[in-house]
Amino acid sequence: VQLQAYGGGLVQAGGYLRLSCAAPGSIFIGNSMGWYRQAPGKERELVAGITWGGKKNYADFVKGRFTISRDNARNAVYLQMNSLKPEDTAVYYCNDALDGRITGYWGHGTQVTVSS
């Protein structure tokens, strides 16, 4: 299993999407995980993180709209995105919460496009 994010798509502003990520156990077990995004011409940024025990943190620009969760039995992490805005348009990636420093690579992201 390689890092793989999926569930993106095209949605109208105000809509919602749920992203999922499958991670290798060697990365997932015991580690904090994060969702990141990169918009065209911008640097990658952390959207949300979750510890092994379930403690969550969010970037200010998604607080109250996005919810991160994980299923430790499935080595999976999720991102529920509500009230989407055009500025949320980006490629979304999952990785360890240390900006990929544990993993050492970035898997395939999933494109989220929000139309106005």
C-alpha positions in Angstrom: 0.0 0.0 0.0 1.3 3.4 -1.0 0.0 6.8 0.2 -3.1 7.5 -1.8 -5.6 10.2 -1.4 -8.9 10.0 -3.3 -12.4 11.4 -3.2 -11.8 14.8 -4.9 -13.9 16.3 -7.6 -15.7 19.3 -8.9 -18.3 20.9 -6.6 -20.1 24.2 -6.4 -19.4 26.7 -3.7 -21.2 25.8 -0.5 -21.0 22.1 -1.4 -19.1 19.3 0.3 -16.7 16.5 -0.3 -15.2 13.7 1.7 -11.6 12.8 1.1 -10.1 9.5 2.1 -6.5 8.3 2.4 -5.0 4.9 2.6 -1.6 4.7 4.3 0.9 2.0 4.8 0.9 0.7 8.4 4.6 1.6 8.7 3.6 5.3 8.3 0.2 5.3 10.0 0.6 3.3 13.1 1.5 5.5 16.1 2.0 8.6 14.0 0.1 11.8 13.6 -1.3 12.2 10.2 -2.2 15.3 8.2 -4.0 16.6 5.2 -2.3 19.1 3.0 -3.1 21.0 -0.1 -1.3 22.9 -2.8 -3.0 25.3 -5.1 -1.5 26.4 -8.4 1.4 28.8 -7.9 1.3 28.4 -4.2 3.3 26.4 -1.7 1.9 23.3 0.0 0.2 24.0 3.3 -1.1 22.0 6.2 -4.9 21.9 6.3 -5.5 19.6 9.3 -3.7 17.1 11.5 -4.7 14.3 13.9 -2.7 12.4 16.4 -2.7 8.7 16.9 -5.0 9.3 19.9 -7.4 11.4 17.9 -6.4 15.0 18.9 -7.1 17.3 16.0 -5.8 20.6 14.8 -6.9 22.8 11.9 -5.6 25.7 9.9 -7.5 28.8 10.6 -8.9 28.9 7.0 -10.8 25.7 7.4 -11.9 25.8 11.1 -15.5 25.1 11.4 -15.8 23.8 7.9 -13.5 20.8 7.7 -13.3 17.8 10.0 -10.4 15.3 10.1 -10.8 11.8 11.4 -9.0 8.5 11.3 -9.7 4.8 11.5 -6.8 3.1 13.2 -8.0 -0.3 12.3 -8.0 0.5 8.6 -4.9 2.7 8.4 -7.1 5.4 7.0 -7.6 9.1 7.5 -10.5 11.2 6.2 -11.3 14.8 5.6 -14.9 15.9 5.6 -15.0 19.3 3.8 -18.2 21.3 4.1 -19.1 24.8 3.0 -16.5 24.7 0.3 -15.2 27.9 -1.2 -13.5 28.6 -4.5 -10.3 29.3 -2.6 -10.3 25.7 -1.4 -9.5 24.6 -4.9 -6.2 22.7 -4.8 -4.7 19.2 -4.9 -5.1 17.6 -1.6 -2.6 15.1 -0.1 -2.3 13.1 3.0 0.9 12.3 4.8 2.4 12.2 8.2 1.9 15.4 10.1 5.6 16.3 9.9 5.3 17.4 6.4 6.2 14.0 5.1 9.5 13.8 6.9 8.6 10.4 8.4 7.3 9.1 5.1 10.0 10.4 2.9 7.7 10.8 -0.1 4.5 12.3 -1.3 1.9 10.0 -2.8 -0.8 10.9 -5.3 -3.1 13.7 -4.3 -6.6 14.3 -5.3 -7.9 17.3 -7.1 -10.6 19.4 -5.5 -12.2 22.1 -7.6 -14.8 24.5 -6.2 -16.7 26.6 -8.7 -18.3 29.9 -7.8 
